[in-house]
Amino acid sequence: MRVDPLPLLIDYLSTCPEIPAGAVTGTLVGRNVGETTVYLIQAGGYRMTRDRMDRMDILYDVYGQSTAEAGALAYVVRDYLLEHLPGQALNGALVLDVREISAPHWHPDEQSLEPAYTGEVSLYLVVDD
């Protein structure tokens, strides 16, 4: 299976009404300090079933203008990933399940010291036939 999960998740989360428009990204290039951001990173994963099912581990960092904003938005992202994403077809891939590796927790940016929360999930994807 040849599916890059990041563009799928960026597109999906960008359509969620509680997530600010333009906040979801797969890169921090061009981002200004203080901008509300949901930054997605593929942290790993592995092939579960030959040529059929993959597990993709996705880390999400949520930056906000305050600790309260970053924390609240991180839990919104968590809810969309865990409760709404399973069963969705995303551009040729079916999300069978989403499992939590790590719940959102305080993790300020090491360089800018901006308020940030981070969490991690595993996506279980199959090719949508």
C-alpha positions as CSV (number, residue, x, y, z in Angstrom):
1,M,0.0,0.0,0.0
2,R,1.4,3.4,-1.0
3,V,-0.5,6.0,1.0
4,D,1.1,8.9,2.7
5,P,-1.1,9.6,5.7
6,L,-0.1,13.2,6.3
7,P,-1.9,14.8,3.4
8,L,-5.0,12.7,4.2
9,L,-5.0,13.9,7.8
10,I,-4.2,17.5,6.9
11,D,-7.2,17.5,4.5
12,Y,-9.5,15.8,7.0
13,L,-8.6,18.0,10.0
14,S,-8.8,21.1,7.9
15,T,-12.5,20.4,7.3
16,C,-13.4,20.0,11.0
17,P,-15.4,23.1,12.1
18,E,-13.8,23.5,15.5
19,I,-10.3,23.7,14.1
20,P,-9.3,27.2,12.9
21,A,-9.0,27.6,9.2
22,G,-5.4,27.3,8.0
23,A,-4.2,25.9,11.3
24,V,-3.4,22.3,10.2
25,T,-0.1,21.7,8.6
26,G,2.6,19.2,7.9
27,T,5.5,21.7,8.2
28,L,6.5,24.6,10.4
29,V,8.2,26.4,7.5
30,G,6.7,29.9,7.1
31,R,4.9,29.7,10.5
32,N,5.2,32.7,12.7
33,V,5.6,32.5,16.5
34,G,2.2,33.0,18.1
35,E,0.1,31.5,15.3
36,T,-2.4,28.9,16.3
37,T,-1.1,25.7,14.6
38,V,-1.8,22.0,14.5
39,Y,1.4,20.4,13.3
40,L,1.2,16.7,12.1
41,I,4.3,14.5,12.0
42,Q,4.5,10.8,11.0
43,A,6.4,9.3,13.9
44,G,6.6,5.7,12.6
45,G,4.4,2.7,12.0
46,Y,4.7,-0.5,10.2
47,R,3.0,-2.9,7.7
48,M,0.5,-5.1,9.5
49,T,-0.8,-7.2,6.5
50,R,1.2,-7.6,3.3
51,D,0.0,-5.2,0.6
52,R,-3.2,-4.5,2.5
53,M,-3.1,-2.8,5.9
54,D,-0.7,-0.3,7.5
55,R,-0.4,1.1,11.0
56,M,0.8,4.7,10.8
57,D,1.9,6.5,14.0
58,I,1.1,10.2,13.9
59,L,2.3,12.8,16.4
60,Y,0.4,16.1,16.7
61,D,1.7,19.3,18.2
62,V,-0.8,22.0,18.9
63,Y,0.4,25.5,19.4
64,G,-1.8,28.2,20.8
65,Q,-1.6,31.8,21.9
66,S,-2.1,30.7,25.5
67,T,-1.8,27.4,27.4
68,A,-5.6,27.2,27.7
69,E,-6.0,27.6,23.9
70,A,-3.3,25.0,23.1
71,G,-4.8,22.5,25.5
72,A,-8.4,23.0,24.4
73,L,-7.5,22.7,20.8
74,A,-5.3,19.6,21.4
75,Y,-8.3,17.9,22.9
76,V,-10.5,18.9,20.0
77,V,-8.0,17.3,17.6
78,R,-7.9,14.2,19.8
79,D,-11.7,13.9,19.7
80,Y,-11.8,14.2,15.9
81,L,-9.0,11.6,15.5
82,L,-10.3,9.1,18.0
83,E,-14.1,9.5,17.7
84,H,-14.9,10.8,14.2
85,L,-12.1,9.5,11.9
86,P,-12.6,5.7,12.3
87,G,-14.6,4.3,9.4
88,Q,-13.9,7.4,7.1
89,A,-12.7,6.9,3.6
90,L,-9.9,9.4,2.8
91,N,-8.8,9.6,-0.8
92,G,-8.4,5.9,-1.5
93,A,-7.7,4.7,2.0
94,L,-10.2,3.5,4.6
95,V,-9.4,4.3,8.3
96,L,-10.3,1.1,10.1
97,D,-9.4,2.4,13.6
98,V,-7.5,5.0,15.5
99,R,-5.8,4.1,18.8
100,E,-4.2,6.5,21.2
101,I,-0.5,6.1,22.0
102,S,-0.3,9.3,24.2
103,A,-3.0,11.7,25.3
104,P,-2.4,15.4,24.8
105,H,0.0,16.7,27.4
106,W,1.9,20.0,28.0
107,H,5.0,20.2,25.9
108,P,6.1,23.9,25.2
109,D,8.2,24.5,22.2
110,E,11.8,24.2,23.1
111,Q,13.0,27.1,21.0
112,S,10.2,29.7,21.1
113,L,8.8,28.5,24.5
114,E,5.3,28.9,23.0
115,P,2.4,27.1,24.7
116,A,2.0,23.7,23.1
117,Y,0.5,20.3,23.7
118,T,1.5,17.1,22.0
119,G,-0.3,13.8,21.6
120,E,0.1,10.7,19.4
121,V,-2.2,8.2,17.7
122,S,-1.9,5.1,15.5
123,L,-4.0,5.0,12.3
124,Y,-5.0,1.6,10.9
125,L,-5.4,2.0,7.1
126,V,-6.4,-0.3,4.3
127,V,-6.8,0.4,0.6
128,D,-10.3,1.4,-0.2
129,D,-11.5,-1.0,-2.9
